[in-house]
Amino acid sequence: ALDAGYRMIDTALAYKNHESVGEAFRSSGLAREDVFITTKVSFCPPSLDEKRSENVWQYDSLNTKGNELEAIDLCLKQLGLEYVD
């Protein structure tokens, strides 16, 4: 995408694309300020019925309410970036 001229890249914990996007960005040779990289930190509160929670497409242990700061740190670590836009 970066080779084709795209300069906005969307990521998310749920997409599981942080590592590949970070690698592609670093190998592109582009300056960080020239590429707009975003991510999403979401949560799906577990229901009383744990089986139903597991069937929610976004649900995993990183998407529970109260873990937002840890999730942001994880996003940055996986991306290998100091900040996201």
N, C-alpha and C positions, 0 to 999 in steps of 0.2 A: 504494500500500500504506500509506504514512504517513497519507494522508487518511482511509483506512478504519480507522485505529486501530492498525495494526501498529507495534510498537516494537522488533522484533528483525529486523535485515536481515543476510542472509548473502551474502558476496561471495567471489570467488576470482579469481586470475589466469586460471585455465582458463575461468572463466565469461565473462570479458571484460566485466564489468559494473561495474567500479569508477567510471568516469566518470559513467555514468548514475545510479548510486546516490548518488554525491557531490553531483551537481547536484540530485537530488530532495531530498536531505537539506537542502542549503543553502536551497532555495526553500521548504521546509516551514515555516520559522520556528521549528522546535522547538529546544530547548536540547540541546546535545550529550549532556549527562548523562541526558537522558530517552530516548535511543535507543541500543539495544545493537547495535553494528555489528561484525561479525566478517569475517574473511577467512581464506583458507587459502594457505599456501605449501607447495607440494609439488614433488617432483622425480621424474622417471622417468629412471633412469640409462641412457645410450645403450648399446645392445647392440653387439656386434661387427658385426652386420649393420645398417648405418645405415638401410636401407629398412624394416626391421622397427620401428625406433625411431620413424620418422616416422608409422607407422600407430597408435601408441599415442595414445589420445584426448587425453591431457594433455601430450604431449611437444611442447615447443618450446624455443628457446634459453634461456628464463627458468626452465625446469623441469629444470635439471641440477644434480646434487649439487655443493655448494660455493658456490652463488649465493644462499644463503638470506638473508643480510643485505641484499644488493642487491635481492632480490625484495621484502623487507619495506619497504625505502625506496621502491621503485616503487609498491607497493600504497598506501602513505600518500600519495604524490604524486598518483597517479591519483584517489584518493578525495578529495583536498584536505583531509585530516584530519591532526591531530597525533598521534592514537593510534587504535587499534582495540581492541575489547574481547576 
